[in-house]
Amino acid sequence: MAIQKLVLDTLEDDTYELIAIHCSLAPYRLAFLLNKYLNLKLFRKKEDINFKYDDLLASFPLYQYDDHFQYSSYTLIGNKFSAQVQQEEPIAKGLFDIPTNTYVIKYLIPELKNVDYFLKIDTETSTFSSSALLTDILTISQVMTAYTVEYPTLKSKNNLIFE
């Protein structure tokens, strides 16, 4: 009886381009501007990316566009989630017992807390270059700055897997 051996040497890590965007706009406004200046068709997904932190559910907005002609997929995701949490007991007990509200901020990629949004580009072509895309993003006046991120060095790079 012959023994068969399967070799899985065709598997490789996901390769994609990751662009960090610093912008104070709402996610839908940034998606609109990226659609306008980059000729994309980003649309809001029905479900956001949700992460459970202790007793808080953080929801990060997700916009996506699949370009079937260029064999590319563009994903815009917010990095910050802010929620108002009410404390159970007031800080000072006395005449004016007013419950205080605090804001909690959670990050999709905690190593890059200053980044507002990430644009992830999955592509199957080896000729894709993010430098032209990056210069087009920098022409948008509402974008403060944008740059590529070396995602293999990130500790929380698994948070960028959406499927």
Helices and strands as residue ranges (DSSP letters): E 16-23, H 27-38, E 43-44, E 49-53, E 56-60, E 62-67, E 72-78, E 80-86, E 101-107, G 110-112, E 117-123, H 130-138, E 143-148, G 151-153, G 157-160
